[in-house]
């Protein structure tokens, strides 16, 4: 195989978008124009009653959590036991107590018995996460939360291109969170949004942080992201272990700020390309679904009849941990990657969840051992697709691994 390594995720960054980011860097009319375009896109796509643009999706989630627990005797939040470790970071920053609920590997949505048990612990709000762009059954999840008087925080950070009942993921819940980080489908080199959909989310108003700084850094990182999306350059960096490329570390919380002008310009400039990339991801997912009909050693999490997945990456669940480890090793050069290696119940240092966890979380722990993701972005060539197809449909896979 030729030298190169495909990144597992990719968010398009056009040269025009870099130019808009640079123009907006000092603020002024270019930044205001970009902010207006982003605002119109948010209204057109998600119909929020109000929104706030922030330095990251993690900051947006933290502020949603802080608002949801205001005035409550118990500062308690229900959180999925499997997902990005930034969920833990946001909870630590908001200083909330956490009760975890398990995840069903068959759907990547809530295990309903565990979910109802978490709601019974009297949380102020429940966080619903669309893992890898696979939509949660929002109708059932929200109805159960509403019956308990629990607010809903919809984490659509990975939801770009996905929908439920024809409405974009991020259009539901009292609060919704978006991320514009490097691997989130649409990027500003960083940034996020907190969308407010209900009267409960609007009042009382939560003070928002001041405008962000470090626009030069955002612009530089966006340029680097564009260049490093090429397989040869990504391969060079992946060969340096001290960079930890592809790792999913827990990051301590920081004080939220507003989005930078440079990120606004980048985001506005990338809107059209990101929409096209969403079409590409769904087409790639359809090809994988057809291919995997001949691969009984893998399970594809089901998407509800009312949902359309955005497939930021294409998640599959291996029959055994042994198969998952082998597949990640053999397919690393093709953008194949493991999921999050630990459940939040097992994440070192996340003590806010330890007292209230009280469950086995078999689904979350199975996903930590057996979930693997396939690349869906526009950088996936026909050669890479062929290599992935060969790996996924290897006959008698367990015997091959053990030879």
Buried (B, 14 or more C-beta within 10 A) or exposed (E): EEEBBBBBBBBBBBEEBBEBBBBBBEBEEBBEBBBEBBBEBBEEBBEBEEBBBBBBBBBBBBBBBBBBBEEBEEBBBBBBBBBBBBBBBBBBBBEBBBBBBBBBBEBBBBBBEBBBBBBEBBBBBBBBBBBBBBBBBBBBBBEBBEEBEBBBBBBBBBBBBBBBBEEBBBBBBBBBBBBBBBBBBBBBBBBBBBBBBBEBBBEEEBEBBEBBEBBEEBBEBBBBBBEBBBBEBBBBBBEEEEEEBBEBEBEEBEEBBBBBBBBBBBBBBBBEBBBEBBEBBBEBBEBBBEBBEEBEBBBBBBBBEEBBBBBBBBBBBBBBEBBBBBBBEBBBBBBBBBBBEBBBBBBEEBEBBEEBBEBEBBBBBBBBBBBBBBBBBBBBEEEBBEBBBEBBBBEEBEEEBEE
